[in-house]
Structures are given as structure tokens and as C-alpha cells.
Amino acid sequence: TAEPGVLPARAEWFACVVLDSLALGGEVFTRDAPERSAALLGAVRAYAATRGADALSAPALLLPYGGATRPGEVTEHFDALFALVEALSSDSYHWRSSLLLAPSRSFAS
């Protein structure tokens, strides 16, 4: 997302891919590469801070749609994933949630 001249939708797509990966594998990534994990989370948090209040004015992956849909009824994909990853990375959850599939648990003994 720090690449100059990148379209907002492209930067957001890459950020969503990272967030999606962290939601599923953050526990293993944080355990096996804590420095890289912290740097990646820091980069995503910095990107989230740049979006600001006018995030909906730029092209995004999910915008409010339909004649009966009011702004505020639809959460953008990035915002939903960012809130999930922030919660999972907190001390309260430690990257675990019974509501998420965790492929890493299948391989743990």
C-alpha cells in the first residue's frame, strides 16, 4: 500500500488480502515470526489511518448499493476485516475465536 501512484481500490484489495490471511493464520504467524507480524500489523494500521472519514468517496471493494440502502447500513469489507483482526490480535482473544475456521488447528497435535 506504500507503492506510489496505486489506485485506492488496488491498495485496499491488497490490504484486505493481508487482513483475511491474518484472521485465519495470525496465531501461527505471530508465534513463528513475531517481528514480521508486528511490522505487517503496523503497516495495515497505518493504511487504515490514511483512509479517514472520506473512505467511501474513493473507489472501494464494497460500497452501499440499491435504492433502499442508506449509507451506514453497509460496512466496507476492509473495515469489517480490520475490526476483526484488531479484536483477534488483542490480549483478550490471542488470535483465537470459536466463530472462525482455523486451518492451523487441523494440523496441531
Secondary structure, DSSP 8 states (H G I E B T S, - for coil): --STT--HHHHHHHHHHHHHHHHHHHHHHHHH-HHHHHHHHHHHHHHHHHH-TTGGGS--SS---STT--TTSS--HHHHHHHHHHHHTSTTTTT--TTS--HHHHH--
